[in-house]
Amino acid sequence: MAKSKHYYIRRSHRYLGLILGIQFLLWTIGGLYFSWSNMDEVHGDFQKKPEPLLSAGLPLVSPSVALDSIKKTAGIDSISSIQLIQILGKPYYQIRSKGVAGNGMSHEHSGHHQVYLVDATTSRIRPALSRQEAVEVAMARFNGNPKIASVEYLTATGGHHEYRESALPAYAVTFEHPTATTVYVATELGTVQKFRNNKWRIFDFLWMLHTMDYQSRDNIGNIMLRAFSIFGLFTVMSGFLLYAVSARWLKRGKKRVVVR
């Protein structure tokens, strides 16, 4: 006996629903968490102390003097930025340039970019932050007085690491705190880069499931997401079609009962 269109549509709808059901559940759970979360808490903003301001009366040397100091030790092809920052209360010029790093001086590898830290009062180039300095920088920016739980030196991170795609090397300073917050300090930039806590980690995991990007988290145009979006459309359309076919099938059944 030949099977009806109603059977095949119902069967297709059932299997599509089974395949997509788990992902729809994950999308729903993720959406609920995103919508009910306080993003300030996810980003750890309540744990960040405002960065201290530098006095306008500081006897700063000209940035050109700082550049001259770099030229004496390394070749510079071009400059992308010069920024005045403070490290543990002292002013420094953070100079990003292109060229050949020289004499083991501090530089950040980002393509061919290098970063130099030059004392803004003496024009002396300083090395990258030491472990103790990185810990002090992290503690100075963390709101409260928790104890240090651990300190880790990072030279590489994988695609799933919470400090992925950020400046390296860096120190990961984790505090004894209910949120298990880790503050990441880039040694060659001399500044705090990231705050990561448990709420952020949950958010990041659910975001990965939400976008279905299991590599970088942020590619919302990946093949998996596109495929499931199309399957989702087919599932909805098959549901409408199943409803229409079922309605006709029921009407025919009623007519047959009346005829009898």
N, C-alpha and C positions, 0 to 999 in steps of 0.2 A: 504494500500500500504506500503510495507516494505521500511524503510528508508535506504539510501545508507551509505557506510562507510564514504564517504565524509561528510555527515551530522554529524555523530557522532564525527569525528575527528575535524571538525570545531567547534562544540559545546564544546568539551573538551578544545580545544585551547582557545576559548573565555572566559570560566570560569576560567581557569588557569591564563590567562592574567589579568582578573579582580582582582583575588585574589592577584597576585604578583605585579600588576601595582603600587599600592601605595608604597609598600616596595621598588620597583625598583626606584621610584621617590625619596624616602628618601635616598637611597644609593647614588643616583646621586647628590642630594643636599649636603649631607655630604661629598662626594668625592670632590666636587667643593670647599667647605669651607676649607677642609683640605689642598688641593693643592694650594689654593690661600692665605693661612694664613702664616704669619711670626711666626715661632715657638718661636722665642725669645720673641715676644710680647705676645704670648699665655702663655708662662711660666713666664712672667713678669721679664725677665732678665734685661731689660733696667731700671727697677725700683729698682734693687738691688745694694746697695753700696757694694764694696768689703769689706770683713771682715777685720778689722785692724789686722796687724801682731803684735805679741808680741816681745818685745826686747830680744835679745839673752843674754843680760847682767842681766836679772832678777835673783835675789837670790832665786832660786826654791829649795824646799825641795825634797828629793828623793821620787819617787812613793812608795817605801817600807814604808816610814814614813807615807804617806797618808793611806796606807793599815793598818798600825798599829792603826791609829786613828779609822778606821772603825771597826776593830776587838774588840776594847774596848767597842763599843756600840751595835754591831750586829754580829751574827754568819755568817761566809762566807764559803760556801762549795767550791766554785770555782770562778774564774774570767774569764770573756769572753773578756774584753777589758779595756784598760786604755788610755784615750785620753786627751791631754792638750788643753783646750779651753779658750776663754776669755769671761767674762761676764761684760759688761760695763767697759772695759779697764783693768780688773783684771784677773789674770790667775787662772784657776781652773783645777783640775783633775776630769774628768768625768769617773767614775769607774763603769763598769757594772759587776755585780756579781750574784751568786746564793746563796741563803741562807735565813735566817729568818730576816726580817726587824726588827730593834730594836728602841725603844724609839721615835717612830714617825718621824724617820729621812726620808729624801727625798728618794723616790724610785719609779721606774716606773714599773707598773704591765704589764709584757709581758710574759705570762706563769708564771714561777717562778723567773724571772729576777728582779733585783733591780738596780737602778742607784743612785749613791751617788756623790754629788758635794763636793770636798774637796779643800779648799784654798791651792794653790800650793806654797804659801810663808809662811803660818803659820800652815798648816796641820789640820786646823779646818774644821769640816763638817758644811756646810751651809744648811739652809732650802731651800725649793722650792722658786721660784721667787714669789714675791708679785705682786699685780695688777700693782702698779706703776712701778716696775722694768720691768715687761713684756712690758708695754707700752714704756718705755725708750729703751728697746732692739729692739722693732719693729721700733721705730723712728730712731734709730741709723743705721738700715739696709735699710731703705726706702730712695730712692733717691729723694731729694727735701724737701720742708718744708710745706707740707700740714697739715691741722688741723685734729684732731681726730674726727671722726663722731660717733663712738660707740665702746664700749669694752664689750665683752661677755666672760664669763667663761664657758668652756665646760668640762664636766665630762663624756659625752657619745655622740656618733654620730651614726646616722642611716646609712644604706647602700647607701642612695642617698645624703648624706651630702658631701660637697666639701672637707671636712677634714677627710673623712672616712679612716679607717685603718691606722691612724697615732697616735703618742704618746699622751696620755691623762694623767692628765688634761692639758688643754691648754687655753690660752687667744686668742680670735679672735679680733684683733685690726683693725678696718675698718677706712680708711682715706677718707677725703673729697677730692675726686679726680675724674676726668671724667671717669676713668676706674673702679671706685668703688672697689679699691684693698683692700683686707683683708690680713693681715699678721698674721700667726698663730705661737705662741710662746709656746713651751712645758715647763711648769713650772718646772718640775723635771729634764728635760734635760738641761735647762738653755739656749736653743738656738732656733733660728727661724727654723721652719720646712717647712712651705709652704707659697707661694705667690699665691693668687687667685684673678683674675680680670674678667671683663665681657667677654673678648675674650675667656678666659679659660672656663668660664661657658657655653658659646655657644658651644665651641669645645666639652666639656664633654657631653652635651645634645645630640648633633649630633652623637657623638661616641657611646652613648648608643643605639640610633636608628640604627646606622650602624652595630653594633655587635649583636643587638637584645638581649643583656644581660641587662634586666631591674632590676637586683639586684646589681651586683658588677661592671658592665660596661666592665670588662676585660676578661670574659670567652668567647672566640671565638669558643669554642667547645660545646656551649649550644644546646639543642634540637631544639629550635625555628630556629636558624640559619641553622642548619643541614637540618631541614625539608624544609625550604624555598629554600635552595640551591638545594635540590633534585627536588622540584617543579619547580624551575627555569630551571633545565636541562630538565625536562619533557616538559615544555612550549616551549623551543627552539626546541626540537626534534619533538614535535607535529607540530610546525610551518613548519619544513622541510618536514615532512610527508604530511601535508596539501598542501604544494606547489606541491609535487610530484603527489598526488592524483588529485589535481585540474588540473594540466597539462594534465594528462591522460583523465580526464573528458572532458576538453575542446577539446582535439583532437577527442574524440569520437563524440562530438556534431557536430564538423565541418564535419566529415565523413558522419554523418546522413543527414546534410544539402545538401551535394554534391550528395548523392544518390537520394534524392528527386528531 
